[in-house]
């Protein structure tokens, strides 16, 4: 798909990977970019169209779909961690919220915009996933579970939207240099790198991005028995 001249929507667009997606789209020639955020006042840049969009709000999603009815690319980037939800103790509130945003939020936005993409020629739907989609993490089990669910949803969307000509892309990365991973002391890839790889996948019609070497190694090892 040609990004030049496209009309795009990015959720969670005001920081981190979302901001990198927005800049990459503009650099690749997108004609219009809607920046979906909970607070439109946080969007900066005259070349962006702020759009109020809390992905857990049905009213926000419906209003966004009515406004951005010309989109040809939708990037589901909005996401949160699972807070302090522990594996064996503590409240599950953070994990439930992660599932609401990362999984159900992506699902709800995709449902709302799939018919719009179809009317506009098919376009592309991009879901920002994670290396954690394939690996449980006892240090943040709620987040990992939400990303595993989001990966399954992405595969369902890929199959379900194939006939309408929509390219569905899953973008997997390990730790990325963002506020979300600031407390993690492990090697990280830049948000700019992730966004650029996603742009190339859209342009090339590829359905999956494995953004860094740890992610590629983990995907290759999925057929092996679980580690004891």
N, C-alpha and C positions, 0 to 999 in steps of 0.2 A: 504494500500500500504506500502511496506517495503522501508523505506528511506535509509537503509544501501545499499550501492552500486549504489545508484541513481545518476543521473546527473541533476543538478539544475541550473536555472537562477533566479536571484533576481534583479528586477529593483530598482533604487534608493538605491543601496547597500552600499554606503559609509558612512552612518551615521544613527543615530536614530533606528527606527524599522528595516530598511533594513539591517543595520549592525548586529542587533540581529538575524534576519532571517538567515543571512550567517553563523554566529557562531553556531546557533542551528542545521543547516543542517550538518555542519562538525562534530559537537558533536554526531549527530545521525548516522554518518557513511556514509554520501554522498561521492561518489568517486570523484566527480568533481563539483565545484561550479563556475559558471560564475557570475561575479559581474558587472551588467549593470549600468553604470554611464555616465553622460555627459562628465566628464573629467577622463579618465583612470588613470591619474597621482595621483588622490586622493585615489586610492585603495591601501591598505597596507595589507600585508600578503602573504607569499609565497605559501600558500595552495589555493589561489584564482586566477581565470583567469579574468583579467580586460577586459571589453567589452564596447566599446563606444556605448552608447545607450541613446539618447534623445528621449523620447517616443512620442514627437510631430514631429519627423523627419522621414518621410517615408524611406529615404535613410539609416538612421541609423538602422531602424527596419529591413529592407531587408538584410543589411549586417550582422546584429546580427543573424538573422535566418539562413543565409548561413553558418556562423561560428559555431553556437551552434546547429547544426542539430542532436545532440545526446541527447538532453535534455529529461528527463522524468518528471520533475517538473518545472513549471513556477510560480513564485510568483510576481504578479503585486503589487509592493509596492510604486513605484514612485508617489509622490503627492505633492501638494502645497496648501497653504491657498489661500484665495481670496483677500489677501492684505487689502487695506483700503476701499474696496467697501462698501458703506453704504446702508442701506435698502431704504432710501427715498431721498438721495442726493449723489452727487459726481459721478465720472466716473465709468463706468462698466468694465473697462479694466481688473481689478484684477479678477472679477468674470468670465469673458470670458476666461482668462488664466487658471483659476482653472478647468473650464469645459474642456478645451483643454487637460490638463495634466491628470486630475483625471478620466475623463469619456472617451474622445476620445482616449487618450493615452492608457488606459487599453484595450479599444476595438481594437485598431490597433495592439498592441502586441499580444493579444489573437487570432486575425485573422491570424497573421503570424505564430504563433507557434502551433495552433490547429492541422494542418496537420502533423507537426513533432511529436507531442505527439501521434497522431494516429499511425504513422509508427513505433513508438517506444513502442507500446503496450498499449497506453491509458494514463497512468500516471495521473498527477494531475495538476490542474490550481487553484491557490490560489489568491484571490483578497483581498487586505487590504482595508476594508471599515471603517465604523465609527458608533458610536451611532447616529451621526448626519444624518445618512441615513434615520432615521425614525422621526426626529424632526427638524422643522424649527428653525433657530436661528437668531433673529433680529440683533445680534451683528456680525455674519458672515454668512449672507444669501447666498452668492455666494458659499462658501465652502459646506454648508449644501445641497444646490441644486445639486452640482456636485456629492456628495456622494449618494444622493437619486437616481440620474441617474445611478451611478455606481452599486448600489444595484439592480436596475431593469435589467441592463445589465448582472449582475452576474446570475440572475435567468434565463434569456434568454440563456446564455451560458450553464448553468446547464442542461437545457432541450435539447438544440441543440447538445451538445457533449455527451449526455448519450449513444447513440447507438455506438459511437466509443470507449466507455469504459473509458472516461476521468472523473475523480472525480473533481468536481468544488466546491471549498470551499470559503465561504464568512466569513471573519474575522471581527467582529465588536468589537470596544472598545470605551470607553469614552476618557477622556484625558489621554495621555501617556506621560511619562517623556522624551520629545524630544525638539529640538530647536523650532519645530513648535508650541508647546504649552507653551513655556517658559513664555509668558506674561499672561497666564491664571492662576488665583489664585483659583484653585479648586482641589479636591483630584485626584491623578493620579496613574495609574498602570505603572509598569516598562515595557520597551520594551522587556526585556528578558522574562518576564512572558507571554506577548502576543505571542512572537515567539514560546515559548515552547508549549503553548496551540494549536497553529497552527500545530506544528509537531505531536502532539497527534491526532489531527483531521485527518491529512493525514494518519497516521498509522492505525487509527480505521475506516477509510472510512466514516467519518462524514462530512456533507456538510455545517455545520455552527458552528462558534465559537462565543460565547457571553462571552467576556473576563473578564468582571467585573460586580459587582452587579447592578450599575446604568443602564448598558446596558441590563441586564437580566430583570430588572423591567420595563424598557421602552418597550421592546419587548412584555412582557406579557400584557401591557396596551394598545396595538395597537387596540384592539377591542372596547375600551371604547370611548365614544363621545369626541371630541376635547374639551380642556379646554377653557373656555370663556376668 
